Amino acid sequence: MTTATAELTAADLLRRFGPIPLRRFHFPPYPATVDDVIDLRERENRLFELVDGFLVEKDMGFPSGFVAALILRILGRFVDPRDAGVLNGADGMMELAPDLVRIPDVSFCHWDQFPNRTVPMTPVPRLHPALAVEVLSGGNTTEEMDGKLRDYFASGAALVWLVDPFDRTVLVFSSPDRAAARRLTAADTIDGGTVLPGFSVAVADLFAKLGTP
């Protein structure tokens, strides 16, 4: 997008991200860079994704954070004994492509993505998740999540879970095509596919401690 900052309109943002609150955008600068993402994290302790030059604050709430933390613990019980790779949580920023930063709520990367099996010390490594988990919050839009799906798979991800704590479902993607996604309910089980063979968890277990929506 080449629109100058002074010419940006709410309609521009609506077309790209859907009806998300304007408070989630940070201006200036536009176009922003990875350095701006790092600066806001250090100065204001706020997490922003960088998409098409826009800084978009990550949207989370207590229920979403709870479910994301639970998924991280469940995956850890499978991954850690097998030394299968690296898990990260909701502040694990990744530069999927130049000046494209995404922050999955939970991510898994294989060890072969890391030289010498060593986790880099840079705050926003050039990296992609093999598995990305996004736990929906009230402020997320379909347009926003579709953009995340496109970016994850374009960068090399093999599996994405969109977890909805409000209707207690999980959409499982092996491509960004929503029509091809598997919709799982409380009666179903999620598996790790080719990313984490042998892993499984009941969908009901992810939401068992949540109250009534």
LOFI-579099 format. One record per residue (C-alpha): x, y, z; residue in one letter. Coordinates in steps of 0.2 Angstrom, whole numbers, plus 2048, in hexadecimal, padded with zeros to 3 digits. Each point is the difference from the previous one (the first is absolute). Example, Ala and Ser with C-alpha at 12.3 -4.5 7.8 and 13.67 -1.06 7.14 Angstrom:
2
83E;7EA;827;A
806;811;7FD;S
//
This chain:
213
800;800;800;M
807;811;7FB;T
7F3;80C;808;T
809;80E;809;A
7FC;801;813;T
7F6;810;7FE;A
7F5;7F8;7F3;E
7FC;7F0;809;L
7ED;7FF;804;T
7F6;7F4;80B;A
7FA;7F9;7EF;A
811;7FA;7FC;D
802;7F7;811;L
7EF;7F9;7FE;L
803;7F8;7F0;R
810;7F8;806;R
7FC;7FB;812;F
7ED;800;801;G
7F7;80A;80E;P
80D;7FF;80E;I
801;80F;80C;P
80B;80E;7FB;L
808;800;811;R
80A;7F0;7FA;R
80A;80A;7F3;F
80F;80A;805;H
804;810;7F6;F
80D;807;7FC;P
80A;7F8;7F8;P
7F9;7FA;7F0;Y
807;7F6;7F8;P
808;7F8;810;A
80E;7F5;801;T
806;7F1;80C;V
80A;80D;80A;D
7EF;809;804;D
7F9;7EF;806;V
80F;7FE;80B;I
7FF;812;807;D
7EE;7FF;805;L
803;7EF;809;R
80E;808;809;E
7F9;811;804;R
7EE;7FC;803;E
7FF;7ED;803;N
7F4;7FF;7F1;R
800;7F2;7F3;L
7FD;806;7EE;F
800;7F6;7F0;E
807;808;7F0;L
7F5;7FD;7F1;V
801;80A;7F0;D
809;80E;809;G
7F3;801;80D;F
803;7FD;813;L
7F1;7F6;806;V
7FF;7FD;813;E
7FD;7EE;805;K
7EF;7FD;807;D
7FE;7F5;80F;M
7F4;7FE;80F;G
801;7F5;80F;F
7F6;7F2;7F9;P
80B;7FF;7F0;S
810;802;80B;G
7FA;7F2;80B;F
7FC;7F4;7F1;V
811;804;7F8;A
80A;7FD;810;A
7F7;7EF;802;L
804;7FB;7EE;I
812;805;803;L
801;7F5;80F;R
7F7;7F1;7F7;I
80C;801;7F2;L
80E;802;80B;G
7FC;7EF;809;R
802;7F8;7EE;F
80E;80A;7F9;V
80C;801;80E;D
803;7EE;804;P
803;7FD;7EE;R
80B;80F;7FD;D
7F6;802;7F1;A
803;813;7FE;G
7FC;811;807;V
7F0;807;807;L
7FC;812;803;N
7F2;80A;807;G
7F6;810;7FC;A
80F;80B;800;D
80A;7F6;7F4;G
803;80C;7F2;M
805;7FA;7EF;M
805;808;7F0;E
7F8;7F5;7F3;L
807;80A;7F2;A
808;811;7FE;P
7F6;80D;80B;D
7F2;7F3;803;L
7FF;7FC;813;V
7F3;7F4;807;R
7FE;7FA;812;I
7F7;7F0;801;P
7F7;7FC;811;D
80A;7F0;800;V
80D;7FA;7F4;S
80A;7F1;7FD;F
810;7FF;7F5;C
80B;7F1;7FC;H
812;800;806;W
806;7FF;7EE;D
7FA;812;7FE;Q
80E;805;80C;F
812;800;7FC;P
809;7F5;80D;N
7F0;7FD;809;R
802;811;808;T
7F2;80C;803;V
805;811;7FA;P
801;80F;80B;M
7F9;80D;7F4;T
7EF;806;806;P
7F8;7FD;7EF;V
809;7F2;7F7;P
7FD;7FC;7EE;R
7F6;7F1;803;L
7EF;7F7;7FC;H
7F6;7F4;80A;P
7FD;7EE;7FB;A
7F0;801;80A;L
7F8;811;805;A
7F2;801;80C;V
7F5;80F;800;E
7F3;802;80E;V
7F2;80B;7FB;L
7FB;810;80A;S
7F1;80B;7FF;G
80A;80D;7F5;G
806;7F4;7F3;N
7F8;801;7EF;T
7FE;7F3;7F2;T
80B;80B;7F4;E
80D;802;80E;E
801;7ED;802;M
800;7FC;7EE;D
80F;80B;7FE;G
809;7F7;80E;K
7FC;7EF;7F7;L
807;806;7F0;R
810;807;808;D
803;7F0;80A;Y
7FE;7F4;7F2;F
80A;80B;7F4;A
80E;800;80C;S
801;7ED;801;G
7F4;7FB;80E;A
7F8;7EF;7FE;A
7F2;801;80D;L
7F5;80E;807;V
7F3;7FE;80E;W
7F3;80E;802;L
7F9;7FD;811;V
7F0;809;805;D
7FC;800;813;P
7EF;808;7FD;F
7F8;7F2;7F6;D
80C;7F3;806;R
806;7FA;7EF;T
811;7FF;7F7;V
803;802;7EE;L
80F;7F6;7F9;V
809;806;7F1;F
80D;7F8;7F5;S
7FE;80E;7F3;S
7F8;812;801;P
7F1;7FA;7F7;D
7F1;801;80D;R
7F5;7F5;7F6;A
80D;7F2;802;A
802;802;813;A
7FA;7F3;80C;R
7F4;807;80E;R
801;7F6;810;L
7F4;801;80F;T
800;7F9;811;A
7FD;7EF;7FA;A
810;800;7F6;D
813;7FE;802;T
80E;80B;7F9;I
80F;7F7;7FA;D
811;806;7FC;G
800;7FB;7ED;G
811;7FF;7F8;T
807;80D;80B;V
7FE;7F7;811;L
7FC;7EE;7FB;P
7F8;7F7;80F;G
7FA;80F;809;F
7ED;801;804;S
7F5;809;80C;V
7ED;801;802;A
7F8;810;7FB;V
7F5;800;80F;A
810;800;80B;D
805;811;7F9;L
7EF;808;806;F
7FC;7F6;80F;A
804;80E;80D;K
7F8;80E;7F6;L
7F0;808;807;G
7F0;803;7F6;T
803;80B;7F1;P
//
